Amino acid sequence: MPTKKSTFPAAGVTTRRRFLEQLGLVGGTSLVMTAMNSWNLMAGQAQGRPELTGKPTKNKVIVLGAGVSGLVTAYELGKLGYDVRVIEARERVGGLNWSVRTGTEHQEIGSTEKQVCNFDEGLYVNVGPWRIPYTHTGVLNYCREVGVPVEVFVNEAENSYFFYEGAQYGAFSGKRLRLREVKGDMLGHINELLVKAVDQDKLDQPMLPEDKDRFVKFLISEGYLDPTSKTYKAIGEDGRQAYDTNQLLKAGIGNRFRSVPLTDGTQAAPIFQPIGGMDQFPKGLARAIGAQKISLGTEVLSVRHDTNGVKVAVMDTKSGKKSELAADFVAVCLPLAIIAKLDISFSPEMMTAVKSVPNSNSAKMGLQMKRRWWEEDDQIFGGHLYSNLPLGEFSYPSTGYFSKKGIILGMYANGPVGTLLDQTPAQRVEHVLANASKVHPQMRTEFENAFGVWWKKVKYSEGGYATGAAHARHDQLSTMEDRLVIGSAAVCPYSEPDWQEGAVAAGWQTVKTLHARAMNA
Ligand SMILES: Cc1cc2nc3c(=O)[nH]c(=O)nc-3n(C[C@H](O)[C@H](O)[C@H](O)COP(=O)(O)OP(=O)(O)OC[C@H]3O[C@@H](n4cnc5c(N)ncnc54)[C@H](O)[C@@H]3O)c2cc1C
């Protein structure tokens, strides 16, 4: 919402010179000139697919778990000529990678209530992974290789809102502010100040007249300044008054912007998603491996190895029938929370490391809306709401633009939100509706149905992704203990088990380790 027009210098607030000092522009080397060198260019991509040769005589491998790490491990081992079989407890591949559609059923650990997804045909929500940064070439190259088409995921829509509550937000508390307007006002005012500093030779770095001219032209263009008066006039609706830049900074809202996106994490742009749901990715890998090599609905009960080989006890989850499988080696691509409770012949040191790594308390909820009010009423196309509401991320779909209905991701949290974990599905829905309708009243009026997943209560996962503590235990966790090696994302060679790229990197590492061991057998 527009507030009182910002003026610099504003009475009792700050002078131009003081503001520039605060920005570190006066009295030192120009920040504008040097900032280009200080962007964090760290990338989290897997290093390179292993190129291995040689055919071991003992080549029978069982891969436990058909999440991304297990599928990558099986796919690469298969290409090397191994006799591979994947054992998966669920009736689907993907593990944390789960796209919920109409008919999906879910009963939480410890609950008698079964959620059934009632989304309309064609609508879905990715309750696990949902975005792939362009730097995640391990994942994206597999998408290309196994025929999974991708589309752009709109990670930042400039027309979306900020909404913060609390005394520290001053006049902005409880108000919707358009991201584009806040960004325009911040850049406009700062550039106006810089132009003035340049014109008055206030920047201590000597500049030739033609440098000054070029710099001023850039600032005018970048900050939407009037070319003649070199002042900023609020962008957005005609007559809108600019937000007070100082207040935006004080509230921390103005600090949200960067001129260039980072190349890693959720800041990386562009970001992609498989067309039709993130689960298209593991489904593509499974197709490439061959359905006959993947046993779904087969729960691993125990894993025991000796000098002759490995025995894996399994149970058919439908019939309850138990059987035993034999292999030369086993890649354990299960969540650490599951390995921690499994009857498995790892050393005590390994089990201590496994048990020392917590996984995230992630939760997501998709809510079907009768109409796409965020597009029709607010002109928001993809992107997120930025708020301090107890919803974590709240996002508008990057699919199905201008169609009739859509699924809002009403909540994505990676830590506990109050007591929601212990509440019923209906209570959680009420929590999301009550909070989200402070920003969008249509959340309640246009709501049809919802489906929520709290990963701590999901069988065969018992939590979200492995946390950073896994990296600290990497040396132990990635050690092959005779015939057994852990291969899930938790053991990836760098600290990103919270990305599928980490699962790919873990798979590659597992293949290398296992192949080296097999060639020595
Ligand atoms: C909420 C959330 C959001 C995320 N967002 C993103 C994102 O946007 N982008 C991204 O790239 N990554 C994201 N991630 C991370 C990504 O999902 C993981 O890094 C990756 O999927 C981990 O794969 P995995 O194979 O190691 O484990 P899992 O997916 O956990 O696979 C383990 C498999 O083992 C099976 N299993 C368990 N117990 C048994 C048993 N007893 N017998 C047989 N099988 C068993 C499970 O069913 C499962 O299929 C997100 C994760 C979460 C939770």
The ligand as a Gaussian input file, in Angstrom:
#p B3LYP/6-31G(d) Opt

LIG

0 1
 C        9.801000     -30.709000       1.293000
 C       11.022000     -30.931000       0.433000
 C       11.323000     -30.042000      -0.578000
 C       12.428000     -30.279000      -1.394000
 N       12.654000     -29.413000      -2.422000
 C       13.593000     -29.712000      -3.333000
 C       13.671000     -28.976000      -4.536000
 O       12.901000     -28.038000      -4.757000
 N       14.604000     -29.350000      -5.447000
 C       15.425000     -30.412000      -5.259000
 O       16.227000     -30.709000      -6.150000
 N       15.382000     -31.130000      -4.118000
 C       14.478000     -30.815000      -3.150000
 N       14.354000     -31.577000      -2.034000
 C       15.389000     -32.592000      -1.738000
 C       15.191000     -33.900000      -2.498000
 O       13.865000     -34.322000      -2.392000
 C       16.111000     -34.979000      -1.915000
 O       17.443000     -34.529000      -1.884000
 C       16.086000     -36.272000      -2.722000
 O       14.815000     -36.572000      -3.212000
 C       16.606000     -37.422000      -1.836000
 O       16.604000     -38.629000      -2.553000
 P       17.091000     -39.971000      -1.879000
 O       17.084000     -41.012000      -2.921000
 O       18.364000     -39.766000      -1.157000
 O       16.049000     -40.315000      -0.713000
 P       14.510000     -40.714000      -0.713000
 O       13.788000     -39.921000      -1.719000
 O       14.080000     -40.613000       0.696000
 O       14.481000     -42.234000      -1.185000
 C       14.587000     -43.320000      -0.308000
 C       13.723000     -44.464000      -0.804000
 O       13.836000     -45.552000       0.107000
 C       12.559000     -46.173000       0.223000
 N       12.471000     -46.959000       1.462000
 C       12.417000     -46.515000       2.733000
 N       12.353000     -47.532000       3.593000
 C       12.379000     -48.662000       2.864000
 C       12.377000     -50.056000       3.184000
 N       12.326000     -50.492000       4.435000
 N       12.402000     -50.941000       2.169000
 C       12.468000     -50.530000       0.877000
 N       12.483000     -49.228000       0.516000
 C       12.439000     -48.307000       1.503000
 C       11.618000     -44.987000       0.216000
 O       10.302000     -45.375000      -0.071000
 C       12.246000     -44.100000      -0.866000
 O       11.726000     -44.380000      -2.140000
 C       13.267000     -31.385000      -1.182000
 C       12.969000     -32.273000      -0.141000
 C       11.860000     -32.056000       0.652000
 C       11.517000     -33.020000       1.744000

